[in-house]
């Protein structure tokens, strides 16, 4: 399982609120429709936002990056020019739930 995370930092609290509205309003669903299996959003203690998505494989993520991600990333960058985006990708090796 591949995990893709986007950490977004803001210098302006109102921009963060608008960003959260955008995520809730369809962006996370669009990433899932574009190939992710799951999507979740966390407000971190430092005020930044982490969006985390799982993909079935690196190939599925590569297809997402070559296709839907291009327009989705451009949309986010255009809407939130003051935000700083940091992306990470890795393999999930363990997961546990109650």
N, C-alpha and C positions, 0 to 999 in steps of 0.2 A: 504494500500500500504506500502510495506517495503522498506526502503532506506538503502543501504549498501555503505559506503564510505571508501576509502583507501587514507590516506594522506601519501605521501612519501617525505622524506627529504633527501638531498644530501649534502655531503661535497665538491663535485666536480661538477662544472658546465657542464663539458663535459659528465659526467655520466648522468646528468639530461637530456641533449639533446638526448643521446642514449635511455634513458627511454621513452621520448616523442615519438621518432621514433618507438619504440617497441609498444607503445600504439596505435599509428596511424596505424602501419603496421599489426595489426590484433588482438592484445590482447583484446581491448574493444569489437570488433566484436565477439571474442570467448566467452567472458562473456555473451554477449547477446544471442549467439547461445546456450550457456549452461543453459539458463533459465531466464536471466534478460529481462525486457521489454524495458528498455532504458539504455544508458550509455553515460556519458559526462565527459570531462576532463577540469579542470581549473588550470591555473598556479596562485598560490596565491601570494599576494604582498611580502611575506617573501621568495619567491623563491621555496617553496615546491609545490608539485603537488597533487591535489585532483582528484581522479577518483570516480564518484558517479553513482551508479546503482539503478534502481528500480526493485523490484520483486512484483509479484501479491499478494504474501502471505508469511508468515513465513515458510510454508510447501515448497513452491517453492524455497525459499532461502536455506532451510535445504537440499533439493535435490541437489541444486547446490554445497553446501559445501561438501556433501558426495561424489559427483561425480566429475564434471569438475574442481572445485576449487582446488582439490588436485594437479593435474598436472600443472594448471596455476600458482598457488602460488609457486610451486617448480621451475618452469621455471623462474619466476621473481627473486626469491631469488638467483638462480644460475647465472643469467645474471648480477645482480646488487648487488654484495656482500657488497658494501659500503653504500647502501641505508638503511634508517630506515623506516619501514612500521608501520603505526598505523591504525587499522580498527575499525569502529564504525557501529552499526546497530540500526535502530529505525523505529518507525511507523510514516509515513507521516499523519498528521491530517488536513492539509490545503494546498491548492495549488491555485494560481491565475495567470492568464495570460491576456494580453491585446488582 
